[in-house]
Amino acid sequence: MEVKSLVITGYGINCEEEVAAAYRLAGAIPEIVHLNDIFSGKVDIHSFHIINFPGGFSFGDDIASGKVLANKIKFQKLPDNSTLLDQLKKVLAEKKYILGICNGFQVLTRLGLLPNISGKFEQEVSLAHNIQGKFIDEWVTLKVPNAATPFIADMDTVELPIRHGEGRLIVLDEKIKHAVIDEKLNCLIYANNPNGSMLDCAGLTDRTGQVFGLMPHPEAFLSVYNHPDWGRRKKQGTINENGDGLKIFKNIVEAIPKNPL
Amino acid sequence: MNKNYHTIQVFLKETLEDRTGDKVGGLLKKHFSIDSGKIIKGKLYVITYPLSDKELTFFAEEGVSDKVLNYVKINLPLSQNGFQKCIVIAKLPGVTDDEGMSAQQSLFDMCELSSDSSLQHIFSQDIYLIEKDVPDLTLKTFAEDFLCNKLINHISRGSFESLSQPYIPEVKLAVDKSVEEIEIDLSDEELLRLSRNKLLSLDLEEMRAVKNYYLSDDTKKYRAENNLSVNPTDCELEIVAQTWSEHCKHKEFNAVIDYADESRNTSYRVNSLFKTYIKAATDVVQSALEKNGRYWLVKVFSDNAGIVKINNDNYFVWKVETHNSPSAIDPYGGAITGILGNNRDPLGTGIGGAKLLFNTNVLCFGPPSYSLPLLQGQLHPKRIFEGVRKGIEDGGNKSGIPTVNGSVIFDDRYSGKPLVYCGTGGVMPKKYLTKPTELKPISPGNKIVSIGGRVGKDGIHGATFSSREIDEHSPRSAVQIGSPIVQKIAGDFLRAACERGLIETTTDCGAGGLSSAIGELASISNGAVVRLENVLLKYSGLKPWEIFLSESQERMILVVSEDNLNEVLSLAKHLAVEAAVIGEFADTGRLTVLYNEKVVADIDIEFLHNGVPKKYLSAEWTEPEKIAADFPKQVNYNQLLTALMRCDAISSREYLIRQYDHEVKGKTIIKPLMGKLQNAPQDAAVVRVSFESYEGIAVSNGIMPKYVDIDPYNSSAGAFDEAIRQIIAIGGKLPLSGEQEDIFWSVNDNFCVPDSVYHPESNPDGKRKLAQLVQMCSALYDMSTFFSIPMTSGKDSMKNDFKSAGVKISVPPTVLYSAAAKIVDIRDTITGDFKSSGDLIYQVGATYNELGESELYKLLKLKDTAIPVVRMEGAKRVYKKMMEAASRKLLQSAHDISDGGMIVALAESCFGFDCGAEIVLESENELTIQSLLFSESHSRFVVSVNEKDRNTFEEIMLDDARMLGSVNDTGIIRVAHNNIEIINLQTEALHFAWSNGLTEQVI
């Protein structure tokens, strides 16, 4: 069966091409779709297995990163008078998957899709400005404590670049914090916390494992030649042409249930 | 409370750590010795849209705040328990306020309101709450110097009571659609006064040419027949001034120059520097390439950017521009509009819609330690540095274009006017459906469609402004702030429309606004009619000529056939891009501008584009006196090397690099910093073209103004060499080097020079400055033709002087060469860091006693005129050997030698994993030890080679390489000279010095 992956773009999202490339390399069929094609009803998100919110600067990160886009998704009406958030909830009920990377992760937290402890899609965490008050582009090492979502199956550690100014995870209260820990939703952890994130959190999932959001960019490590130390690794002969980030996309393409849409 | 407006204040919850306030407090303490106590930063939204209480609360809680992070105050006065003072910073009327506009978008989404969403109803402002009673005057000075720019911001400060009414920056202009006629039959003196008063920046000859045109019988007859005034209208005069500005017409690069060199007893006449050197070089290269069956040079100098062929499907489009004058008065706005403006060049080349692949930036600033008193209107170099940095960050990051490399150089003479070079490369398919993309066809009847931002009073006179020196009276309207998000959305639409074959051609709307964009395109069809009433405005009240000349940002002009018009407009609407049909092209030979059918301008296109009189200039060169330095007998090389690593020229640029997204798009293969520790600086950047192939593009920059006073020719040739050798270092190949594949090279030359027109009082050394420029151009010709590397586009910026209070600060004549070259397979590229213990270290290329203006001599304050000279034959031989070594995969690493010489390059190569090196140097010939270590002779590399490849490598290199030693895992760099240890330093310690040199000063 062909796995169809929806890659959302428009309004300043800017990592759609590499996310689409990632799915192509992982054996799926990606389609890059402008948000307005969804809002106008031209494209039906239910004809895809995975919905992706790529990174970028939707609405220039104005007000707060992902904020304006999240509000569009929450409040703007589709032709059938529902909102895109209603449709995303339906996607989850259909046992499909949602991925948010960087700006996309910020959007998912603001929509209440992550971590969604209450089950009511209310915002429980947020991503604040990095503790240094600066944008950071650097590669970090991430630990995978458990495969709480199929996106990170069979992974132990992974190196990926972070490229954000607002990546410091803040949890609303102690109750939610404990629930995130207890239910093992803090599924991607910085080995050396680069931005002051609570729980050293770099990525979250929800209880079902269907929603995964992360600040680092797996789509930026599709080829080993993306890694800052590829030169030495190649000389040492420890090289595999695929980048470690590709594994996340391969994982989910493999995990899609083998049933037709 | 007055209900004409609402306010929402947003603050970070007190339980959350916020260092912004602490940073601001730190600045107050550092610069004003004032203890401000705690400072809290917040946001204020002033809303002039009528909202119910319910809507307002909903919007405050859901729209502009985040319940995890924030608390809000709705329609409450500014105040805070335990706090005494406050600063509120707003934008001035008409200044881009993206945050306000985004808030408004959210409001309309959330409350299902429909209003003209392009008119502004929400204004965002920054609040700083201050615990202690800091004097109002201090707050004002502090805000002006550290928090904002008074040219674009409004500052309120004081006690909470004094700030009870918010400032609302609504634009209120009286409607003025008048068209003025301007008397042109004037005396010379009056003509000059007219030029000055109207900020036309035209000289007497040019004003006379305008006068003669209007007084000629033909013009009089035409104007009478068409019921036009005898005198020019304000709009016509402005159009001529814009079209003839130095910025747009490059009059000095096209001038006739009499050049005299007394020391060599030669003199000659140059008829146009551009034609004689730059264009001629590319012509020579092109015929050499074509003689060898290479046809990758597609379009040069005639479009917004040069075009070369990557492969059978794609073109590479590449342009580098400068944005110096705006960056001097508003560094953030200047840099961001520079980048976004430069992005529009590749976007508007050929049919248009290229996919932008990377940005690069080269910056020339005054030193961070600059300590002279600041003149009126002069900003401290550190402030310029930080503002420009932020502009590049937002301009690149928010557009999703990686900033893949760059360079920063410091010199006192950039303290008045900085140089901000912005480069952008893009990929355009060779065809959109069946249309060849490199062409720019326009037929009469094609529609003129403007897309993107709206037009306001911003940036009027930008083109003429940049053609003058800056002084304390520089117009404020020249300042503008770019909006990356508006441009990103417009760019996405443009590409979609081009790919569907809906667009005939495109150009960007930059300096000179519609006047420049349409004026240039009209010369293709030989005519255009513009209807200004259809131009979308930010606010009413602009005069017709202001609409035509405004440089409001984020605009592109599309040429659309009547058949495609509806589809283009509906696609624009669907993708949330504002588009307006503002006229059509014609074949009348006239540029006609109408406002509600009234003729605002009607100019002969031939006169407009070819009527500017030629300039005649003089250049005079005398060789500077030779000086040889006395090198001290006893020096401590450990101390010297450590000091060099932390000096301004050499120290790490990591502070900048990490704040620029240099790998969005996932195609950056050689980044600015590489290695296990992500800390080894690299030479050229390498970017992949697509995910489907391993083809790539290498990008480098060469710039060496430090040699220009002693030897302008070699300052330019050296910069050209630097751009080449950086690409050779990463494994690039020269064109026509016997390789089978087509390997394009595409270079942008960018001259930024001081006023070089002689004037006995105001510019007594003008002839010398012009002579420097002539020599620099002549070096360009020699290097380009010798290496068969073509210029494909370029730019000149001629008046880089800052004048205030009778003082003039002029930049040194500066040329930047920005090179891009095809890489056949990015997997074969080479990084600069050493790879493993045991590898042998070589220096490739010859060292000379060339320490004049070296970083070593600057450190020791030694003056010497023996600066590095480019030896073209030797350089080419060395590069060919490097290419062979790379092809045979013998190079484990390669790093070019530049500032600081061989030992600095070697130390940098050790950084990637903190390895050590054991180096043994022997004196030979007349080379001194200081030259061996620190000379900055050109065309050299530090490379490492596996022991097993030693013989093969040495057979290729013969005398062009000398073994320096080997890589080890001690983490210590040891250098022995004639059996005496002269350097013994930990790599980590050198790295520490290198990392902190610049960072300590700028943060």
Interface residues (C-beta under 8 A of the other chain):
Chain A: T9 G10 Y11 G12 N14 C15 E17 E18 A21 R24 L25 H34 N36 D37 S40 G55 G56 F57 F59 G60 D61 D62 I63 A64 K67 V68 N71 K72 K74 F75 Q76 K77 R110 Q123 E124 V125 S126 A128 H129 I131 Q132 G133 K134 F135 I136 D137 E138 W139 P161 R163 I170 V171 L172 G196 H217 E219 A220 F221 L222 S223 Y225 N226 P228 D229 W230 G231 R232 K235 Q236
Chain B: L12 L16 E17 R19 T20 K23 E62 G63 V64 D66 K67 V68 L69 D98 E99 M101 S102 A103 Q105 S106 D109 M110 E112 E393 N397 K398 S399 G400 S483 P484 I485 K488 I489 D492 H574 L575 A576 I657 R658 Q659 Y660 D661 H662 E663 V664 K665 G666 K667 T668 I669 K671 L673 M674 G675 K676 Q678 R688 F691 I826 R827 I830 T831 D833 K835 S836 Q892 S893 G912 F913
